[in-house]
């Protein structure tokens, strides 16, 4: 499988996460010092604590998406390793963060890192369990599962519009699929009749192989799609 990664974006956002986290700790420290040494300056300490908290949330956001190990694109590459040379995965280079193109069709892969049990009930996704830290992260929006269906719809629509502009006249844009990848090693998926496939890393490669047997995209269309996307420079 070939992989194309926007390395500049990955490095930049990783640094943003590091710097904002360090800055948040420094500002929170200043706020605590003011609180204990200068109690009459309570307004300043409160302001410092508020700014520090907000920066910490930014740092956590960027850290979860760009600084964790393995990073999302590394995890996806590892999950798809051995899929075949006719597949290419594009990371942060198309309207979808992770776009797989090959005989299985065109797929936006959306990674999630919730720990615990993933369920789908009454047209809503839920993440249950995972312990105190997971609960804290959900409260402050860092590990809230949200609406994966809406995220997936936005990405697939954006890819479709992108290809409509790029492909030559007469080449029909194939259907764009979306798959949810629940990547935490301690996740359990208990979801039936879901509108989108919900997979773990060990399931992703076999899922794509099964889809390729349905022949969702012809070789000529696949070749035209690959022409308008960034060219691969490395293989995984």
PyMOL commands that set and color helices and strands:
alter all, ss='L'
color gray80, all
select helices_A, chain A and resi 7-37+39-67+72-80+131-139+148-166+201-212+219-227
alter helices_A, ss='H'
color red, helices_A
select strands_A, chain A and resi 2-5+88-91+98-102+105-112+116-121+124-128+176-182+187-190+197-199+234-235
alter strands_A, ss='S'
color yellow, strands_A
deselect
rebuild
show_as cartoon
